[in-house]
């Protein structure tokens, strides 16, 4: 299987957001890598989404849930329908940069899970978020270093052994990446250093309610409790108990706490703090 010939399945899940999902669909159809099948799973309570996508009817496999079942159910439907050698998911309020799939495929033969850096949009503010280049299973126990479903290109044979957990309130993407790594004995994943996804926090809610993310983190702890060491348990608390997005003071405190546990020096922390002032966020 050579890269120019492999099929990539893109799965978009959507619910009652026709204007946003059109943008997401266009970002897939405008990829520099062309061999992509696009599956759209509509979880809408009301009609209108299919009509809004009529212009793309020949380029999309459209699936409508009989009733609203949530994002995880919809993603699992898409996984069952996907025929590709690789699978990439996309939330309806995010969109990809044109070379996203092309760049990730360059690493996909070596790494079954390939993430990327991303641009985080919160209202009118943009932050350029740099993920760690390499991520192992222990890292993933305390923070989702691969990030949203919209970021990752996964080997189909690896991800299809797993399913999104519909019982979790949030963090289902995090749980999925943990499961894929564990079941397939994947010791290391990689993040592409380019900013390849526009990730929209927005003022509206996603299908999965991110306000429940902290509780979800501790649900993951209970689910994978036998995997945790004192270090990873402490880091899980620091990452998820100190909610610092709206407080520069708390954010600085959290970064220093993380740096101390990871044996990072003061100069490293100062660089991280200064980058934040200019809209650059380094995840570590």
N, C-alpha and C positions, 0 to 999 in steps of 0.2 A: 504493500500500500504506500504509494508515494504521495507527498503532500498535494501536488497539483490535482490529484484525482480523488482524494478522500472527501466524503460527504460530511458536512457539519449540519446538525439539526439545531435550529434556534427555536426555543419555546418561550412564547410571550403569554403571560397570564394577565387578564384584565377584568375590571369590574366597574361599569358605569362611568368610564372616563374616555369617551370617544376621541376628544381632541388630543389628549395626551398619548393615547395608544397609536394614533396616526403618526405622531413624531417618532415613536419607538419603532414602528414598522418601517418607516422611511430610512432610519439609521441602519437597519439590517439590510434592506434592499440596496443601499448605497455602499456596502462593504467592497473593498478592493478585491477581496477573495470572493469568488462568485458561486462556488458550488455549495450552496446553502439551501436547505429546505426550511421553510418558515411555518411553524405550527402555532396557531393562536387559540388559546383556550379561554372562552368567554364565561365568566362567573356572574354575569350581570343578572339582577332581578328584573330589570326593565329591558325593553328592546331598544334598538337604536345603534348599538355598537356594530352589528353586522352591516347595517345600511351605510354607516359612515365609512366602512372599509370596502365598499363595493368596487371602488377604483382599483383595488389590489386583489380582486377575487381570483384571478388566474395565478397569483403568486403566493397565495396563502392557503394552507389547509386549516379551515375554520371548524372549531369544535365548540358546541354550546352545551354547558352543563344543564341537566334537566331542572335543577334548582340550585341556588347558591350554596356552595359547599366550602368555600374558602380557598386561599391561595395554595396551601399545601396539597389539597385534593386536586386542584387544577394542575399543579406542577407534576403530580404523579400521573395524571391522565396524559400529559404531554410526554413524559418519559416512556410510558407504555406505547405511545404512537410513534415515537422517534425511530428513524431508520438509519441515522448517521453513524459514522465512525467516531465522531466527537459530538458532544452536546454542550450547548451554551444557553443559559436561561437569561431572560430579560424582563424586569418589572416594567409595567406600562408607563411609569412616570420617569424612567431613566432613558438614556439613549447612548449609543455607541459612537465612538469616533471611527472614521472610515477605514482605518487600518487595524482595527481591534483584532479581528479573527486572523488576519494575515500574520501579524506579529506573534500572536499566541501559538499558532500552528508551528512556528519555527522552533518552539520549545516542547511541543506536545509529544513528540516521539520519545523524549527523554523523561518528561514529567507528566504523570497522568492527571495532575491538577495544576492548571496554570492561571494565576490571577494577574492583577495589574495595578498600577497606580490609578488614581481617579481624581476628578474634580468634584468637590462637594458643594452643592448649591443650597444655601440656607437663606430663604428670602431672596434678596438682591445681592447677598455676599457670596463670593466664591473663595473656596480654600483648595489649594493643591495638596493632595494627601499622598505622601510617600509611604508605601508599605515596605516591610523588610523584604529583601530579595529572596531569602530562603526561609522556609517555615517547616518545622518538624511537628510531630504529633504532640510532644510535650508542650510546645508553644501554644498550640491550638486549644489545649485544655483550659487556659486562663483568658484567652482573648481570640476573637475571630480575625486572625491575621490574613485570611483570604477574603473576608468581607462578604458583601452582598452576593446574591445569586447572579446579579447582572455583571459581576466582574470575572467570573471563572469560566474557563474552557476545560471540560472534563472528558477523559477517555470514556467512551460509551460503555465499554465492557466493565469498567470499574463502577461507574455511577449507577448503572442499572441493577446492580446487586443490592442497592439500598432504596429506601423510600423516604420522602419527607414525612416527618412525624406530625400528624394532624392534631395530636393531643397537646402540643406545646403552644403556649400563648404567643411567643415570639422567639426569635433566634433559631428558627428552623433551618436556615441556611448554615449557621454555625454547626448545628447538630449533624446536618448532612455531611459536611466536610469531615468532621470527626469520624463519622461512621464509615465513609468511603476510605479514609486513611487506615482505619483499624481493620476493616474487613479485608482490604486488599493488601495489607501490610506495606503501605506506602510510607516510607520513612521521611521523605522530603518533598515538599511542593515548592513552586517558584512563583514569584511575582515579577512581571515585566516592568522595567523601569520607566516606561512611557505612560502618560496619562491618557487612558484609552476609553474611559467611561465618564459620562456626565451623570452624577448621582444626585438625585433631587430629594433632599429632605422635605422641602416644601412646607406649606402651612396647612395642606390637606393631609388626611391620614391615608396610609397605604392599606392594602388588603390585610396585611399583618400589622397590628397596632404596636408601633415602636415604643409607646409609653410603658409597655409591659416588659421591656427588655431586661431590666434588672432582675425581676422575678424569674424570667426565663433563664437567665444565667445560672441561677441557683437550682432551677429544675434540671439543667444540664449537669450540674454538680452531682445531684442525687442520682441521675441516670448513669453517670460514668464514675461514680464515687470510688470504685476500686482502682481507678487509674491515677488518682491524684496522690502527689507527694506533699509534704508540708510547704515546699516552695511554691508549687503550682496552686495550691489552695490559698496561700497568702496573696499571690499575684491576682488570683480571681477576685478576691475581696477588694484589692486596691483598684483594679480596673472597673469594677462594677458597683462598689458601694460609694465611691467618691464621684458623684455626678457633677462634673466641673464645666460642662459646656457653656454655661451662662455666667460663670464666675472666673475671671482671670486669676484671682488669688488661689481658689481651689484647684484650678487647672495646674498652676505652677507647683502647688504642694503635691499634687498627685504625680506630676512628672518627676519631681525630686525623690519621692518615695519609690517609684519604679526604678529610677536610676540607681538608687542605693542598693536595692535588692539585686540588681543586675550588674553591680560593680562598675557602674559608669561614673566617670569623674565629673567635677564641677564644670569644667570647660565644655564637656559634652552637653550638660544640662543648659548652660547659658546659650549655646548655639541653637538648641531646640526652642528655647524661649524666644530668642530673637527672630528665628524663622517664622514663628507663629504671628509676630507683629506684622509681618509682610505677607500674610496669607499662605504660608507654607507650613504644613503640619507633617512632622516626621513621627510615624508610629514605630514604637519599639517595645 
